[in-house]
Amino acid sequence: MKRPHHSSSKKKKVVNFAKEHNNCAAASQYGVTEKMVRDWKANEDALKSMPSSKCALRRGTPHWSKLEKHIADMVHHQNGYVVTRNKIRMFALQWAKSNPDHSKGFKATVSWCTRFLERHNLVLRQKTKIAQKLPADLDGKVSLFHRY
């Protein structure tokens, strides 16, 4: 069974109904659990600032914003050099060790690196050569082929 998605407009309706009546009544009226109603009431301020069609409060600010700023600058200044996930992670760990006050509890995991790349709209691509090298005397061989 698929999990139901509740837009922020529906969540606001449920919270308003719960304020007028109670959490149990709101839960049974809208077909959600009482726990959801309690959580939505606790996050009411965030729900008010959300667009009405959005369902979740994901992708918040990063915990280590200064660290990510320095790493993003490093990636942008790699003019033509290959940047890999491991290179990003190693640079992040080095910076974290040299600046422990800005990176408490930081672990450069693979999932952190993926989220970092998404947050900064970065894509790791390498140019590849897919065509074979042509011989130096190509023109002569082509003319011989056409005569044949």
Number of C-alpha atoms within 10 A of each C-alpha: 3 4 5 7 10 13 16 23 17 15 21 18 13 24 26 15 18 20 12 11 11 14 21 15 15 22 20 11 12 14 10 15 13 17 12 15 23 16 11 18 20 12 13 17 10 12 22 13 9 16 11 14 11 13 16 12 11 6 8 7 8 13 13 14 12 13 18 20 11 14 18 16 10 15 17 12 10 10 9 8 9 12 17 13 14 13 12 19 18 13 17 22 18 11 17 20 14 11 13 11 9 16 20 12 11 16 12 16 12 12 9 14 17 13 13 17 17 11 14 11 8 13 10 9 9 11 6 6 7 6 6 6 7 7 8 8 8 10 10 9 12 11 10 10 9 7 7 6
